[in-house]
Amino acid sequence: MFEVSREFLDGDDYAKTIKVLATHRDSDDKRSEDHYFNESAYAIFMDLATKVEMGIGFDEEEEWNEIFLSILSGEGGDEKINKYISEACSEFCDNLTISKKMFNPLIKHIILLIISDNYDDAYSLFRIAMYPYTLADETMMAPVKIGKTGGRPEHHRKAEALQIARDRMTRTHGTPSEIANHVFGELSKRHTDNPSFSSIREWVLKIQKEHN
């Protein structure tokens, strides 16, 4: 278990973070099984693998493995190969429009695995390098998920606010502002994450129009 303070673990921020992480985890699981994502990722990976094979030019697997191990162990390996791998990492990050600072080490390891003819592990890691595309897709699709018109999501206290407003309107008459003020006051007694007064007033106006 990580050494994290009990205060943080019991706090609202941690609970919210875990909830968001769980949502992303479910999304990642679905994405990993998505045919289009896997097809695209594999095509890009094979393009990288082909360029690596053509750019290096070695044929003997044993020689590849020696270079692979020497670079991983920090011994350096061949200077030309190191230079090629460094340039290939930079170019590939640019082509994918992903962060060099974040993904360069990962792309380097993928290239070394390709060199050592370990395509299965290389591709498994490469799928992680495609993660920014997952985030980009989710960002582009957010308005669609939020609402058909791309509007803001409905406030989770709206249903409760409307019920308070309707109850108030059945007992007494009042202006939209008066009713909204009453609803806002009632919600404030129960919760701390309430909609704004202006939002409540808009909802009250719609209710009144429906009844007129």
Secondary structure, DSSP 8 states (H G I E B T S, - for coil): -----HHHHTSHHHHHHHHHHHHHHHHHHHHHT-HHHHHHHHHHHHHHHHHHHHHH----HHHHHHHHHHHHTTS---HHHHHHHHHHHHHHHHHHT--HHHHHHHHHHHHHHHHTT-HHHHHHHHHHHTHHHHHHHHHHHHHHHH-TTS-----TTHHHHHHHHHHHHHH----HHHHHHHHHHHHHHH-SS---HHHHHHHHHHHHHHH-
